[in-house]
Amino acid sequence: MKKRLFTPGPTPVPEHVLLTMAEPIIHHRHPEFRELFERLSKNLQYLFQTSQDVISLTSSGSGSMEAAVVNLLSPGDTAITVNGGKFGERWGELCRANGVNAVEIAVEWGTAVTADEIVESIKAHPETKAVFVTHSETSTGVAIDVKTIAQAVHANSGAVFVVDGITAVGALEMRMDEWGLDVVVTGSQKGLMIPPGLAFIALSEKAWKLVESSHCHRYYFDLLKARKSLKGNDTPWTPATTLLIGVDVALEMIRKETLEKVWERHSRLAAAVRAGVQALGLRLLAKSPSNALTAIWNPEVPDVKVFNNALKKKYGITVAGGQGHLKDKIFRISHLGYYDELDVLSVIGAIELSLRDAGYVFEPGAGVKAAQTVFLNESW
Ligand SMILES: Cc1ncc(COP(=O)(O)O)c(C=O)c1O
């Protein structure tokens, strides 16, 4: 059976990236690696739309989130976090684990936090040093308007604005410098199309000033050390060389397609998935959906297990389930990274076949037709 991965991380890895990573290992303190690291670090700046250094960390995405907290803040500081899903919740957990007073804005999972809600919290806590948000909340499929929120944060406080871009970078429009995002983090197994194991972080001048004065405990994730090494195209510790070789190739692909076209592709595929599932009578969870993934309420069938089993075992499709209190209530389809129109038609087709197996009543072909109509009606 042909297996097809539709999870929002890990995401599929392009074949020629896999082949390049299979080449013999190189040593990270040799010119060969330095040359590659210099090139990929420059391409990461393009990906982040920043002129600042983008630091590569050997960890999953959460490592870059921890790096942001422990480098920016000190115990006793106040930070605003937004709990609108599993990953927004994580910002609060990371702050509390490091003695930072996290003021949490609770947002109903499935809805997007607004600039007004954040300003209200800033006004109630003028001592706030950092505001942490999640650009694309993977647990709910919600995207927030980071550009508008960044403006509101800067207009109303001196706090740094920190963005979890883990399922946004390389999928949703995101312009770090132009939009005034002080810190952006991401991971390798998402829009970058690489296996899990790398994280990336970039900081504005204002954020770097905070790093110099903060004193949370840190060693492995000391960003001042990492920045110093990066000046010599080097890393403080042994990097995940093979994954970085993959990143180099993936970034060349993104450069070739251009970031604008990558964003456009994600928007097109997302529109088709949303149209396809809604045409089948399924409902979306997110009120302002992310172009990286689509979260869908489970079909109203007597036994959802039959639907899930058919998708996975009969048609070879892996989608993601729900997290936290949404476990067993939703499923999530990724269109993040290495996907095209035919991938979308195949996943919608498989959903139709699995719904039929589960006894769900719908007009056969309606989902595929709606998705295809999106592709047929738009000119690109
Ligand atoms: C938005 C978001 N933030 C944070 C994380 C955590 O990243 P990791 O699992 O790579 O540590 C994820 C992973 O799915 C994510 O999607």
The ligand as an SDF file (V2000), in Angstrom:
LIG
                    3D

 16 16  0  0  0  0  0  0  0  0999 V2000
    2.5730   25.6040   16.5970 C   0  0  0  0  0  0  0  0  0  0  0  0
    3.4780   24.6280   17.2620 C   0  0  0  0  0  0  0  0  0  0  0  0
    4.2230   25.0360   18.2940 N   0  0  0  0  0  0  0  0  0  0  0  0
    5.0670   24.2010   18.9140 C   0  0  0  0  0  0  0  0  0  0  0  0
    5.1990   22.8950   18.5380 C   0  0  0  0  0  0  0  0  0  0  0  0
    6.1460   22.0080   19.2650 C   0  0  0  0  0  0  0  0  0  0  0  0
    7.1560   21.6080   18.4090 O   0  0  0  0  0  0  0  0  0  0  0  0
    7.9390   20.2250   18.6400 P   0  0  0  0  0  0  0  0  0  0  0  0
    6.9070   19.1640   18.7360 O   0  0  0  0  0  0  0  0  0  0  0  0
    8.7700   20.1630   17.3850 O   0  0  0  0  0  0  0  0  0  0  0  0
    8.7400   20.3840   19.8560 O   0  0  0  0  0  0  0  0  0  0  0  0
    4.4350   22.4070   17.4740 C   0  0  0  0  0  0  0  0  0  0  0  0
    4.5230   20.9950   17.0620 C   0  0  0  0  0  0  0  0  0  0  0  0
    3.6120   20.4230   16.5150 O   0  0  0  0  0  0  0  0  0  0  0  0
    3.5690   23.3010   16.8170 C   0  0  0  0  0  0  0  0  0  0  0  0
    2.8360   22.8950   15.7790 O   0  0  0  0  0  0  0  0  0  0  0  0
  1  2  1  0
  2  3  1  0
  2 15  2  0
  3  4  2  0
  4  5  1  0
  5  6  1  0
  5 12  2  0
  6  7  1  0
  7  8  1  0
  8  9  2  0
  8 10  1  0
  8 11  1  0
 12 13  1  0
 12 15  1  0
 13 14  2  0
 15 16  1  0
M  END
$$$$
